[in-house]
Amino acid sequence: MNSVLITGANRSIGLELVKEFSKKGLFVYLGTRDLEKGQAVVKELNKSGFENIEAIQIDVTKPDTILAAKNIVESEKGKLDILINNAGISGEFPQSALDTSIKDIQNVFDTNFFGVISVTQAFLELLKKSETPRISNITSGLGSLTLHSDPTWKYYNFKAASYVTSKAALNAYTIALAYELRDLPFKVNAIDPGYTATDFNHHNGPGSVESAAAFIIKHTFTDENAPTGQFFSNDIEDATGISPW
């Protein structure tokens, strides 16, 4: 049975991903900072018929929890097939480039950028043992420098010195990671679930968690001919779903 680890998975899009991967027959590690809360979520999921789900404590800003999670997966499965770096924070608003403190920017980067790198590097050994390793970095269309430079873009006026820059950095890391793994059977992509109504944004946005999760899975649960090193966005209105960097 293939396995997937989803960080930040006890609510919203992460939780919907847990449900959908469970339906597809994968063993799902529900990554959560608070293990008791995660276990309570799993209990409720089991009552609803979802199987093969285990809550696993992982705080992407705390290396000891990442290592402990990696050791659990290794001891139980010996490998990991899919890593979805979903955990993220928006930071405090407003986020002016003129006066947002370095501390606030660093706080967002610790989760959205450095946290992704820490988790990815820790689990790379287990992913390499999979025949079909996948890494999906959950990003935002707001991380597109091309779109942010286009005054006609519908989100052009939303500039956020912490969040936007962290996602732009994550996109750049995704490109570098995909390149270095290009000769292995990895598929490494940045995936934007679109402007989705979640706890993350006080339930603003036209998209649903179901649509967001379906889009992420579409570009994660792929075959050997699928692209790698790409940026997909649920807000791009064409058949490819490819966003400009």
GURO-945921 format. One record per residue (C-alpha): residue in one letter; x, y, z. Coordinates in nm, 4 decimals. Example, Ala and Ser with C-alpha at 12.3 -4.5 7.8 and 13.67 -1.06 7.14 Angstrom:
2
<pt><r>A</r><c1>1.2300</c1><c2>-0.4500</c2><c3>0.7800</c3></pt>
<pt><r>S</r><c1>1.3670</c1><c2>-0.1060</c2><c3>0.7140</c3></pt>
This chain:
245
<pt><r>M</r><c1>0.0000</c1><c2>0.0000</c2><c3>0.0000</c3></pt>
<pt><r>N</r><c1>0.1433</c1><c2>0.3356</c2><c3>-0.1045</c3></pt>
<pt><r>S</r><c1>0.1756</c1><c2>0.6007</c2><c3>0.1630</c3></pt>
<pt><r>V</r><c1>0.1368</c1><c2>0.9771</c2><c3>0.1733</c3></pt>
<pt><r>L</r><c1>0.2353</c1><c2>1.2337</c2><c3>0.4348</c3></pt>
<pt><r>I</r><c1>0.0412</c1><c2>1.5593</c2><c3>0.4383</c3></pt>
<pt><r>T</r><c1>0.1616</c1><c2>1.8373</c2><c3>0.6653</c3></pt>
<pt><r>G</r><c1>-0.0928</c1><c2>2.0736</c2><c3>0.8178</c3></pt>
<pt><r>A</r><c1>-0.3608</c1><c2>1.8132</c2><c3>0.7559</c3></pt>
<pt><r>N</r><c1>-0.6002</c1><c2>1.8388</c2><c3>1.0487</c3></pt>
<pt><r>R</r><c1>-0.8303</c1><c2>2.0948</c2><c3>0.8818</c3></pt>
<pt><r>S</r><c1>-0.9341</c1><c2>2.2697</c2><c3>0.5601</c3></pt>
<pt><r>I</r><c1>-0.7621</c1><c2>2.1644</c2><c3>0.2380</c3></pt>
<pt><r>G</r><c1>-0.5212</c1><c2>1.9340</c2><c3>0.4207</c3></pt>
<pt><r>L</r><c1>-0.8064</c1><c2>1.7450</c2><c3>0.5818</c3></pt>
<pt><r>E</r><c1>-0.9889</c1><c2>1.7110</c2><c3>0.2509</c3></pt>
<pt><r>L</r><c1>-0.6700</c1><c2>1.5674</c2><c3>0.1002</c3></pt>
<pt><r>V</r><c1>-0.6595</c1><c2>1.3106</c2><c3>0.3790</c3></pt>
<pt><r>K</r><c1>-1.0139</c1><c2>1.2004</c2><c3>0.2936</c3></pt>
<pt><r>E</r><c1>-0.9529</c1><c2>1.1785</c2><c3>-0.0800</c3></pt>
<pt><r>F</r><c1>-0.6252</c1><c2>0.9870</c2><c3>-0.0539</c3></pt>
<pt><r>S</r><c1>-0.7906</c1><c2>0.7479</c2><c3>0.1909</c3></pt>
<pt><r>K</r><c1>-1.0648</c1><c2>0.6869</c2><c3>-0.0661</c3></pt>
<pt><r>K</r><c1>-0.7965</c1><c2>0.6056</c2><c3>-0.3226</c3></pt>
<pt><r>G</r><c1>-0.6577</c1><c2>0.3314</c2><c3>-0.0988</c3></pt>
<pt><r>L</r><c1>-0.3396</c1><c2>0.4976</c2><c3>0.0237</c3></pt>
<pt><r>F</r><c1>-0.2123</c1><c2>0.4867</c2><c3>0.3795</c3></pt>
<pt><r>V</r><c1>-0.2338</c1><c2>0.8463</c2><c3>0.4971</c3></pt>
<pt><r>Y</r><c1>-0.0180</c1><c2>1.0142</c2><c3>0.7584</c3></pt>
<pt><r>L</r><c1>-0.2175</c1><c2>1.3101</c2><c3>0.8848</c3></pt>
<pt><r>G</r><c1>0.0510</c1><c2>1.5582</c2><c3>0.9858</c3></pt>
<pt><r>T</r><c1>-0.0449</c1><c2>1.7838</c2><c3>1.2757</c3></pt>
<pt><r>R</r><c1>0.1323</c1><c2>2.0049</c2><c3>1.5273</c3></pt>
<pt><r>D</r><c1>-0.1014</c1><c2>1.8907</c2><c3>1.8066</c3></pt>
<pt><r>L</r><c1>-0.1088</c1><c2>1.5113</c2><c3>1.8192</c3></pt>
<pt><r>E</r><c1>-0.4171</c1><c2>1.4895</c2><c3>2.0414</c3></pt>
<pt><r>K</r><c1>-0.6175</c1><c2>1.7085</c2><c3>1.8039</c3></pt>
<pt><r>G</r><c1>-0.4954</c1><c2>1.5024</c2><c3>1.5109</c3></pt>
<pt><r>Q</r><c1>-0.5938</c1><c2>1.1781</c2><c3>1.6781</c3></pt>
<pt><r>A</r><c1>-0.9394</c1><c2>1.3196</c2><c3>1.7508</c3></pt>
<pt><r>V</r><c1>-0.9766</c1><c2>1.4075</c2><c3>1.3823</c3></pt>
<pt><r>V</r><c1>-0.8735</c1><c2>1.0559</c2><c3>1.2809</c3></pt>
<pt><r>K</r><c1>-1.1276</c1><c2>0.9091</c2><c3>1.5221</c3></pt>
<pt><r>E</r><c1>-1.4041</c1><c2>1.1108</c2><c3>1.3572</c3></pt>
<pt><r>L</r><c1>-1.2821</c1><c2>1.0132</c2><c3>1.0120</c3></pt>
<pt><r>N</r><c1>-1.2892</c1><c2>0.6464</c2><c3>1.1086</c3></pt>
<pt><r>K</r><c1>-1.6500</c1><c2>0.6868</c2><c3>1.2231</c3></pt>
<pt><r>S</r><c1>-1.7294</c1><c2>0.8205</c2><c3>0.8769</c3></pt>
<pt><r>G</r><c1>-1.5755</c1><c2>0.5188</c2><c3>0.7087</c3></pt>
<pt><r>F</r><c1>-1.2309</c1><c2>0.6528</c2><c3>0.6218</c3></pt>
<pt><r>E</r><c1>-0.9570</c1><c2>0.3962</c2><c3>0.6806</c3></pt>
<pt><r>N</r><c1>-0.5787</c1><c2>0.3637</c2><c3>0.6885</c3></pt>
<pt><r>I</r><c1>-0.5169</c1><c2>0.7044</c2><c3>0.8461</c3></pt>
<pt><r>E</r><c1>-0.2696</c1><c2>0.7763</c2><c3>1.1236</c3></pt>
<pt><r>A</r><c1>-0.2146</c1><c2>1.1078</c2><c3>1.2976</c3></pt>
<pt><r>I</r><c1>0.1525</c1><c2>1.1936</c2><c3>1.3197</c3></pt>
<pt><r>Q</r><c1>0.2970</c1><c2>1.4868</c2><c3>1.5083</c3></pt>
<pt><r>I</r><c1>0.5034</c1><c2>1.7197</c2><c3>1.2938</c3></pt>
<pt><r>D</r><c1>0.5714</c1><c2>2.0886</c2><c3>1.3366</c3></pt>
<pt><r>V</r><c1>0.7646</c1><c2>2.2019</c2><c3>1.0296</c3></pt>
<pt><r>T</r><c1>0.9454</c1><c2>2.4672</c2><c3>1.2363</c3></pt>
<pt><r>K</r><c1>1.0751</c1><c2>2.2134</c2><c3>1.4906</c3></pt>
<pt><r>P</r><c1>1.3449</c1><c2>1.9751</c2><c3>1.3614</c3></pt>
<pt><r>D</r><c1>1.2976</c1><c2>1.7267</c2><c3>1.6461</c3></pt>
<pt><r>T</r><c1>0.9343</c1><c2>1.6637</c2><c3>1.5490</c3></pt>
<pt><r>I</r><c1>1.0308</c1><c2>1.6258</c2><c3>1.1826</c3></pt>
<pt><r>L</r><c1>1.2953</c1><c2>1.3652</c2><c3>1.2692</c3></pt>
<pt><r>A</r><c1>1.0562</c1><c2>1.1816</c2><c3>1.4997</c3></pt>
<pt><r>A</r><c1>0.7916</c1><c2>1.1726</c2><c3>1.2258</c3></pt>
<pt><r>K</r><c1>1.0452</c1><c2>1.0461</c2><c3>0.9749</c3></pt>
<pt><r>N</r><c1>1.1495</c1><c2>0.7683</c2><c3>1.2137</c3></pt>
<pt><r>I</r><c1>0.7868</c1><c2>0.6614</c2><c3>1.2610</c3></pt>
<pt><r>V</r><c1>0.7231</c1><c2>0.6408</c2><c3>0.8863</c3></pt>
<pt><r>E</r><c1>1.0489</c1><c2>0.4540</c2><c3>0.8330</c3></pt>
<pt><r>S</r><c1>0.9741</c1><c2>0.1998</c2><c3>1.1059</c3></pt>
<pt><r>E</r><c1>0.6168</c1><c2>0.1411</c2><c3>0.9884</c3></pt>
<pt><r>K</r><c1>0.6475</c1><c2>0.1603</c2><c3>0.6096</c3></pt>
<pt><r>G</r><c1>1.0172</c1><c2>0.1674</c2><c3>0.5246</c3></pt>
<pt><r>K</r><c1>0.9490</c1><c2>0.4262</c2><c3>0.2547</c3></pt>
<pt><r>L</r><c1>0.7276</c1><c2>0.7194</c2><c3>0.1630</c3></pt>
<pt><r>D</r><c1>0.5601</c1><c2>0.7531</c2><c3>-0.1754</c3></pt>
<pt><r>I</r><c1>0.4083</c1><c2>1.1013</c2><c3>-0.1611</c3></pt>
<pt><r>L</r><c1>0.5005</c1><c2>1.4106</c2><c3>0.0391</c3></pt>
<pt><r>I</r><c1>0.2594</c1><c2>1.7006</c2><c3>0.0317</c3></pt>
<pt><r>N</r><c1>0.4067</c1><c2>2.0113</c2><c3>0.1926</c3></pt>
<pt><r>N</r><c1>0.0763</c1><c2>2.1723</c2><c3>0.2815</c3></pt>
<pt><r>A</r><c1>0.1451</c1><c2>2.3434</c2><c3>0.6150</c3></pt>
<pt><r>G</r><c1>0.1508</c1><c2>2.7208</c2><c3>0.5826</c3></pt>
<pt><r>I</r><c1>0.0680</c1><c2>3.0460</c2><c3>0.7562</c3></pt>
<pt><r>S</r><c1>-0.0398</c1><c2>3.3835</c2><c3>0.6249</c3></pt>
<pt><r>G</r><c1>0.1217</c1><c2>3.6031</c2><c3>0.8895</c3></pt>
<pt><r>E</r><c1>-0.0157</c1><c2>3.9204</c2><c3>1.0422</c3></pt>
<pt><r>F</r><c1>-0.1708</c1><c2>4.1848</c2><c3>0.8177</c3></pt>
<pt><r>P</r><c1>-0.1135</c1><c2>4.4434</c2><c3>0.6818</c3></pt>
<pt><r>Q</r><c1>0.2232</c1><c2>4.3422</c2><c3>0.5332</c3></pt>
<pt><r>S</r><c1>0.3775</c1><c2>4.6567</c2><c3>0.3942</c3></pt>
<pt><r>A</r><c1>0.7158</c1><c2>4.6295</c2><c3>0.2272</c3></pt>
<pt><r>L</r><c1>0.8026</c1><c2>4.9595</c2><c3>0.3950</c3></pt>
<pt><r>D</r><c1>0.7514</c1><c2>4.8708</c2><c3>0.7571</c3></pt>
<pt><r>T</r><c1>0.6716</c1><c2>4.5030</c2><c3>0.8156</c3></pt>
<pt><r>S</r><c1>0.9244</c1><c2>4.3876</c2><c3>1.0718</c3></pt>
<pt><r>I</r><c1>1.1990</c1><c2>4.1418</c2><c3>0.9865</c3></pt>
<pt><r>K</r><c1>1.0715</c1><c2>3.9286</c2><c3>1.2739</c3></pt>
<pt><r>D</r><c1>0.7255</c1><c2>3.8985</c2><c3>1.1171</c3></pt>
<pt><r>I</r><c1>0.8681</c1><c2>3.8150</c2><c3>0.7751</c3></pt>
<pt><r>Q</r><c1>1.1026</c1><c2>3.5557</c2><c3>0.9239</c3></pt>
<pt><r>N</r><c1>0.8127</c1><c2>3.3969</c2><c3>1.1116</c3></pt>
<pt><r>V</r><c1>0.6219</c1><c2>3.3375</c2><c3>0.7873</c3></pt>
<pt><r>F</r><c1>0.9323</c1><c2>3.2130</c2><c3>0.6064</c3></pt>
<pt><r>D</r><c1>1.0061</c1><c2>2.9689</c2><c3>0.8894</c3></pt>
<pt><r>T</r><c1>0.6872</c1><c2>2.7786</c2><c3>0.8056</c3></pt>
<pt><r>N</r><c1>0.6237</c1><c2>2.8469</c2><c3>0.4384</c3></pt>
<pt><r>F</r><c1>0.9803</c1><c2>2.8191</c2><c3>0.3118</c3></pt>
<pt><r>F</r><c1>1.2355</c1><c2>2.6834</c2><c3>0.5583</c3></pt>
<pt><r>G</r><c1>0.9803</c1><c2>2.4381</c2><c3>0.6983</c3></pt>
<pt><r>V</r><c1>0.9224</c1><c2>2.2892</c2><c3>0.3546</c3></pt>
<pt><r>I</r><c1>1.2945</c1><c2>2.2487</c2><c3>0.2997</c3></pt>
<pt><r>S</r><c1>1.3432</c1><c2>2.0866</c2><c3>0.6409</c3></pt>
<pt><r>V</r><c1>1.0650</c1><c2>1.8334</c2><c3>0.5861</c3></pt>
<pt><r>T</r><c1>1.1674</c1><c2>1.7574</c2><c3>0.2282</c3></pt>
<pt><r>Q</r><c1>1.5308</c1><c2>1.6978</c2><c3>0.3143</c3></pt>
<pt><r>A</r><c1>1.4376</c1><c2>1.4799</c2><c3>0.6124</c3></pt>
<pt><r>F</r><c1>1.2071</c1><c2>1.2543</c2><c3>0.4088</c3></pt>
<pt><r>L</r><c1>1.4100</c1><c2>1.2422</c2><c3>0.0880</c3></pt>
<pt><r>E</r><c1>1.5793</c1><c2>0.9165</c2><c3>0.1885</c3></pt>
<pt><r>L</r><c1>1.2409</c1><c2>0.7448</c2><c3>0.2309</c3></pt>
<pt><r>L</r><c1>1.1021</c1><c2>0.8963</c2><c3>-0.0899</c3></pt>
<pt><r>K</r><c1>1.3962</c1><c2>0.7593</c2><c3>-0.2866</c3></pt>
<pt><r>K</r><c1>1.2883</c1><c2>0.4096</c2><c3>-0.1830</c3></pt>
<pt><r>S</r><c1>0.9568</c1><c2>0.4541</c2><c3>-0.3621</c3></pt>
<pt><r>E</r><c1>0.9089</c1><c2>0.3491</c2><c3>-0.7238</c3></pt>
<pt><r>T</r><c1>0.6919</c1><c2>0.6569</c2><c3>-0.7862</c3></pt>
<pt><r>P</r><c1>0.8038</c1><c2>0.9350</c2><c3>-0.5500</c3></pt>
<pt><r>R</r><c1>0.6047</c1><c2>1.2577</c2><c3>-0.5572</c3></pt>
<pt><r>I</r><c1>0.6644</c1><c2>1.5904</c2><c3>-0.3843</c3></pt>
<pt><r>S</r><c1>0.3958</c1><c2>1.8560</c2><c3>-0.4083</c3></pt>
<pt><r>N</r><c1>0.4696</c1><c2>2.1954</c2><c3>-0.2587</c3></pt>
<pt><r>I</r><c1>0.1428</c1><c2>2.3740</c2><c3>-0.1917</c3></pt>
<pt><r>T</r><c1>0.1948</c1><c2>2.7302</c2><c3>-0.3030</c3></pt>
<pt><r>S</r><c1>-0.0188</c1><c2>3.0270</c2><c3>-0.4044</c3></pt>
<pt><r>G</r><c1>-0.0822</c1><c2>3.2062</c2><c3>-0.7293</c3></pt>
<pt><r>L</r><c1>0.0279</c1><c2>3.5099</c2><c3>-0.5305</c3></pt>
<pt><r>G</r><c1>0.3794</c1><c2>3.3688</c2><c3>-0.5536</c3></pt>
<pt><r>S</r><c1>0.3930</c1><c2>3.4374</c2><c3>-0.9279</c3></pt>
<pt><r>L</r><c1>0.6336</c1><c2>3.7243</c2><c3>-1.0007</c3></pt>
<pt><r>T</r><c1>0.5080</c1><c2>3.7427</c2><c3>-1.3589</c3></pt>
<pt><r>L</r><c1>0.1464</c1><c2>3.7926</c2><c3>-1.2542</c3></pt>
<pt><r>H</r><c1>0.2409</c1><c2>4.0374</c2><c3>-0.9812</c3></pt>
<pt><r>S</r><c1>0.4098</c1><c2>4.2489</c2><c3>-1.2482</c3></pt>
<pt><r>D</r><c1>0.0950</c1><c2>4.2623</c2><c3>-1.4603</c3></pt>
<pt><r>P</r><c1>-0.1377</c1><c2>4.5541</c2><c3>-1.3681</c3></pt>
<pt><r>T</r><c1>-0.4278</c1><c2>4.3781</c2><c3>-1.5425</c3></pt>
<pt><r>W</r><c1>-0.4078</c1><c2>4.0718</c2><c3>-1.3142</c3></pt>
<pt><r>K</r><c1>-0.7118</c1><c2>4.0489</c2><c3>-1.0880</c3></pt>
<pt><r>Y</r><c1>-0.4992</c1><c2>4.0125</c2><c3>-0.7742</c3></pt>
<pt><r>Y</r><c1>-0.2406</c1><c2>4.2716</c2><c3>-0.8776</c3></pt>
<pt><r>N</r><c1>-0.3142</c1><c2>4.5036</c2><c3>-0.5849</c3></pt>
<pt><r>F</r><c1>-0.2655</c1><c2>4.2345</c2><c3>-0.3221</c3></pt>
<pt><r>K</r><c1>0.0976</c1><c2>4.2747</c2><c3>-0.2259</c3></pt>
<pt><r>A</r><c1>0.2074</c1><c2>4.1172</c2><c3>0.1033</c3></pt>
<pt><r>A</r><c1>0.5696</c1><c2>4.1475</c2><c3>0.2089</c3></pt>
<pt><r>S</r><c1>0.5691</c1><c2>3.8279</c2><c3>0.4174</c3></pt>
<pt><r>Y</r><c1>0.3278</c1><c2>3.5847</c2><c3>0.2553</c3></pt>
<pt><r>V</r><c1>0.3804</c1><c2>3.6653</c2><c3>-0.1130</c3></pt>
<pt><r>T</r><c1>0.7581</c1><c2>3.6628</c2><c3>-0.0867</c3></pt>
<pt><r>S</r><c1>0.7552</c1><c2>3.3333</c2><c3>0.1046</c3></pt>
<pt><r>K</r><c1>0.5555</c1><c2>3.1657</c2><c3>-0.1713</c3></pt>
<pt><r>A</r><c1>0.7762</c1><c2>3.3135</c2><c3>-0.4430</c3></pt>
<pt><r>A</r><c1>1.0763</c1><c2>3.1690</c2><c3>-0.2591</c3></pt>
<pt><r>L</r><c1>0.9001</c1><c2>2.8325</c2><c3>-0.2295</c3></pt>
<pt><r>N</r><c1>0.8393</c1><c2>2.8326</c2><c3>-0.6046</c3></pt>
<pt><r>A</r><c1>1.2079</c1><c2>2.8954</c2><c3>-0.6681</c3></pt>
<pt><r>Y</r><c1>1.3038</c1><c2>2.6119</c2><c3>-0.4341</c3></pt>
<pt><r>T</r><c1>1.0635</c1><c2>2.3813</c2><c3>-0.6180</c3></pt>
<pt><r>I</r><c1>1.2397</c1><c2>2.4557</c2><c3>-0.9461</c3></pt>
<pt><r>A</r><c1>1.5814</c1><c2>2.3815</c2><c3>-0.7930</c3></pt>
<pt><r>L</r><c1>1.4584</c1><c2>2.0621</c2><c3>-0.6247</c3></pt>
<pt><r>A</r><c1>1.2936</c1><c2>1.9274</c2><c3>-0.9391</c3></pt>
<pt><r>Y</r><c1>1.6094</c1><c2>1.9949</c2><c3>-1.1361</c3></pt>
<pt><r>E</r><c1>1.8330</c1><c2>1.8087</c2><c3>-0.8928</c3></pt>
<pt><r>L</r><c1>1.5976</c1><c2>1.5082</c2><c3>-0.8905</c3></pt>
<pt><r>R</r><c1>1.5401</c1><c2>1.5096</c2><c3>-1.2678</c3></pt>
<pt><r>D</r><c1>1.7284</c1><c2>1.1817</c2><c3>-1.3303</c3></pt>
<pt><r>L</r><c1>1.5218</c1><c2>0.9921</c2><c3>-1.0720</c3></pt>
<pt><r>P</r><c1>1.1531</c1><c2>0.8962</c2><c3>-1.1028</c3></pt>
<pt><r>F</r><c1>1.0463</c1><c2>1.1956</c2><c3>-0.8925</c3></pt>
<pt><r>K</r><c1>0.7716</c1><c2>1.4377</c2><c3>-0.9889</c3></pt>
<pt><r>V</r><c1>0.8206</c1><c2>1.7642</c2><c3>-0.8008</c3></pt>
<pt><r>N</r><c1>0.5732</c1><c2>2.0444</c2><c3>-0.8577</c3></pt>
<pt><r>A</r><c1>0.4399</c1><c2>2.3642</c2><c3>-0.7052</c3></pt>
<pt><r>I</r><c1>0.0613</c1><c2>2.3473</c2><c3>-0.6827</c3></pt>
<pt><r>D</r><c1>-0.1709</c1><c2>2.6386</c2><c3>-0.6102</c3></pt>
<pt><r>P</r><c1>-0.5158</c1><c2>2.5173</c2><c3>-0.5004</c3></pt>
<pt><r>G</r><c1>-0.6636</c1><c2>2.8541</c2><c3>-0.5955</c3></pt>
<pt><r>Y</r><c1>-0.8413</c1><c2>3.1176</c2><c3>-0.3928</c3></pt>
<pt><r>T</r><c1>-1.0252</c1><c2>2.8853</c2><c3>-0.1569</c3></pt>
<pt><r>A</r><c1>-1.2581</c1><c2>2.9606</c2><c3>0.1323</c3></pt>
<pt><r>T</r><c1>-1.0849</c1><c2>2.8154</c2><c3>0.4407</c3></pt>
<pt><r>D</r><c1>-1.0002</c1><c2>2.8953</c2><c3>0.8022</c3></pt>
<pt><r>F</r><c1>-0.6748</c1><c2>3.0309</c2><c3>0.6590</c3></pt>
<pt><r>N</r><c1>-0.8485</c1><c2>3.3351</c2><c3>0.5044</c3></pt>
<pt><r>H</r><c1>-1.1599</c1><c2>3.3620</c2><c3>0.7236</c3></pt>
<pt><r>H</r><c1>-1.3550</c1><c2>3.1672</c2><c3>0.4608</c3></pt>
<pt><r>N</r><c1>-1.3151</c1><c2>3.4229</c2><c3>0.1862</c3></pt>
<pt><r>G</r><c1>-1.2645</c1><c2>3.3095</c2><c3>-0.1711</c3></pt>
<pt><r>P</r><c1>-1.4835</c1><c2>3.1462</c2><c3>-0.4358</c3></pt>
<pt><r>G</r><c1>-1.3226</c1><c2>2.8014</c2><c3>-0.4313</c3></pt>
<pt><r>S</r><c1>-1.4195</c1><c2>2.4991</c2><c3>-0.2192</c3></pt>
<pt><r>V</r><c1>-1.1865</c1><c2>2.2681</c2><c3>-0.0290</c3></pt>
<pt><r>E</r><c1>-1.3190</c1><c2>1.9840</c2><c3>-0.2445</c3></pt>
<pt><r>S</r><c1>-1.2129</c1><c2>2.1601</c2><c3>-0.5645</c3></pt>
<pt><r>A</r><c1>-0.8779</c1><c2>2.2544</c2><c3>-0.4133</c3></pt>
<pt><r>A</r><c1>-0.8017</c1><c2>1.8994</c2><c3>-0.2993</c3></pt>
<pt><r>A</r><c1>-0.9093</c1><c2>1.7516</c2><c3>-0.6328</c3></pt>
<pt><r>F</r><c1>-0.6742</c1><c2>1.9874</c2><c3>-0.8171</c3></pt>
<pt><r>I</r><c1>-0.3810</c1><c2>1.9005</c2><c3>-0.5903</c3></pt>
<pt><r>I</r><c1>-0.4419</c1><c2>1.5284</c2><c3>-0.6279</c3></pt>
<pt><r>K</r><c1>-0.4760</c1><c2>1.5620</c2><c3>-1.0064</c3></pt>
<pt><r>H</r><c1>-0.1232</c1><c2>1.7014</c2><c3>-1.0268</c3></pt>
<pt><r>T</r><c1>0.0245</c1><c2>1.4760</c2><c3>-0.7572</c3></pt>
<pt><r>F</r><c1>-0.1184</c1><c2>1.1288</c2><c3>-0.8152</c3></pt>
<pt><r>T</r><c1>0.0361</c1><c2>1.1098</c2><c3>-1.1623</c3></pt>
<pt><r>D</r><c1>0.2019</c1><c2>0.8621</c2><c3>-1.3967</c3></pt>
<pt><r>E</r><c1>0.5584</c1><c2>0.8505</c2><c3>-1.5241</c3></pt>
<pt><r>N</r><c1>0.4802</c1><c2>1.0779</c2><c3>-1.8185</c3></pt>
<pt><r>A</r><c1>0.3593</c1><c2>1.3659</c2><c3>-1.6018</c3></pt>
<pt><r>P</r><c1>0.5619</c1><c2>1.6868</c2><c3>-1.5909</c3></pt>
<pt><r>T</r><c1>0.8015</c1><c2>1.7797</c2><c3>-1.3136</c3></pt>
<pt><r>G</r><c1>0.9310</c1><c2>2.1215</c2><c3>-1.2107</c3></pt>
<pt><r>Q</r><c1>0.6019</c1><c2>2.2870</c2><c3>-1.3037</c3></pt>
<pt><r>F</r><c1>0.3738</c1><c2>2.5450</c2><c3>-1.1403</c3></pt>
<pt><r>F</r><c1>0.0054</c1><c2>2.4527</c2><c3>-1.1558</c3></pt>
<pt><r>S</r><c1>-0.2732</c1><c2>2.6835</c2><c3>-1.0419</c3></pt>
<pt><r>N</r><c1>-0.6439</c1><c2>2.6184</c2><c3>-0.9982</c3></pt>
<pt><r>D</r><c1>-0.7017</c1><c2>2.9853</c2><c3>-1.0807</c3></pt>
<pt><r>I</r><c1>-0.5548</c1><c2>2.9552</c2><c3>-1.4315</c3></pt>
<pt><r>E</r><c1>-0.8471</c1><c2>2.9322</c2><c3>-1.6690</c3></pt>
<pt><r>D</r><c1>-0.7185</c1><c2>2.7017</c2><c3>-1.9370</c3></pt>
<pt><r>A</r><c1>-0.6879</c1><c2>2.3281</c2><c3>-1.9835</c3></pt>
<pt><r>T</r><c1>-0.3239</c1><c2>2.3093</c2><c3>-1.8745</c3></pt>
<pt><r>G</r><c1>-0.3635</c1><c2>2.4813</c2><c3>-1.5382</c3></pt>
<pt><r>I</r><c1>-0.0043</c1><c2>2.6014</c2><c3>-1.5790</c3></pt>
<pt><r>S</r><c1>0.0801</c1><c2>2.9301</c2><c3>-1.4115</c3></pt>
<pt><r>P</r><c1>0.3633</c1><c2>3.1627</c2><c3>-1.5130</c3></pt>
<pt><r>W</r><c1>0.6408</c1><c2>3.1801</c2><c3>-1.2578</c3></pt>
